[in-house]
Structures are given as C-alpha cells and as structure tokens.
C-alpha cells in the first residue's frame, strides 16, 4: 500500500468521525422539547406556578414556564402565538375570540380550571363589616367618598384597583360598576399583591382582588341587597353560587390542545391538581 492510499484512508476516516461527532452533538438539541409557556392572569400566576412546579416534579421531562402580566396580556399573547396557554380571570371577549380564530384558523378552546371569590379588601382597623353591591358601586364610582356614609368612621375613602390589562379590573367593572368607567380617584396598581399591600398600610383604604391574596387584611362581606344576608367568599358560598362576586378561572389554548398541553391540563383538573387549588387559596371545581 503506497503513501497516497494511506492519506486517502486517513482523510476518509477523519471525515466519518467528524460526521458522527456532529450528528451526536446535534441530536440532543433536535430532541429537546420547547418549554410549555403559560401566561396571563396575575390572579392565577401563583396558582399556575404551583401547578407547574408539582407537575414537573411528577414529570421530569416537562418544562413549564409561567408568567403573569394580566389576563389581557395573556390573551394578546395567545392571539399572536407567543404562549401555549393563557390564564385568564375573565372570559375572552367576542372580538378576542374572533381575532384568535382568524389568526390560527380555529376558535380558541376555553377550560374552567378553578373558581375564585373576587374579594373586597379593607384595612384591619376599619370597623365596616359588610357592604351592599350598590354601596360598593357608589364607593368605586366616586359618589360616596367618606366611610361615615356607609357605617364607618368619619374618614375619607381611598380606593385601590388594578390596571386595565387585568381580568380582575374588567370583572369588577362589569359586575360592580355595571361597565361604567372607573373615576381617576381609583388608584390603579400593577398586581393584586400591590393592592393588598396598599390596603394593609392605609386605614382608609379599600381594594379588590383574588381570594388567595387576602392575607394581612380584612375581607368584606357582600350583600346583594340591603335586606339580604351578608356573604363572605368561602368554599360553601362559592360552590352554591350565593357569593355575589364568584367567578371561574380559565385556561385558553389557540385550538384543540396538543398532547403535552392536554396532559398538563388533564393533570390540573385531576384530584391532585385541584388539591393545589385549595392549598393556594382558591376553590376547586369538585
């Protein structure tokens, strides 16, 4: 065998080894699944994070990323294709459903994942125990501005609310303000935790948000009418529908869920996933 033959064989073997190395190096990347993304409701972000943490413990191959930003932000991300699952504390509007269907060729799929009693927060020092829906409306539309007018002490009422991308902002606006606009006197804060913190620091404050955030403050009882029973949000009143501000919490997907999304959704709806709903502070479906 001459020197030229040795060189050809050496180069051929080297090329084969290099090809194998490149294939081996690329294979893991081609098999690696993209993270499943969940985005939207700040009301649901703690719940979504707990669901994701526990699911990934039981399914080591799964990678789930959960972020907040508000229901409106999550719905926009669903429409533009930058999230797999939108968490929302309000239903999608007809125009949003139409946009999603136009963008993806199929209408979005809505699944109720848990329930919440939208809670009205007061400072612990506030002696008011209950308000009617009509009184709550007059407080947040700026008609009533002093606590003495609703049975409290002589002090100004300071209202805290959410930003307009929030599903909670929309739900409260629709169900308490009858879709009238909030006045400038309602201070919009970026997240339910910020509302709770503001009310906890302000003896004259009042705010609203998800039941799971109601820590370090008083939760107001709500009456549908002046003669009705004052109702607090708890499992019994959410289950029987007697709490006036009970609401479903949703997952939305762009179309029929892919296998990995369906597996996660099914797990969230299972007894194990619904047990986490209770631990976080919301209310299970069953």
Secondary structure, DSSP 4 states (H G I P E B T S, - for coil): --HHHHHHHHHHHHHHHHHHHHHHHHHHHHHPPPPEEEEE-HHHHHHHHHHHHHHHHH-TT--EEEE-S-HHHHHHHHHHTS-SEEEESSPPPHHHHHHHHHHHSSPPEEEEEEEEE-EEEE-TT----EEEHHHHHHHHTTS--BGGGGTS-S-B-EEEEE-TT-HHHHHHHHHTSTTPPPPTTSEEESSHHHHHHHHHH-TTEEEEE-GGG--SSEEPEEESSTTSPPB---HHHHHTT-STTEEEEEEEESSSPPHHHHHHHHHHHSHHHHHHHHHHTSB---
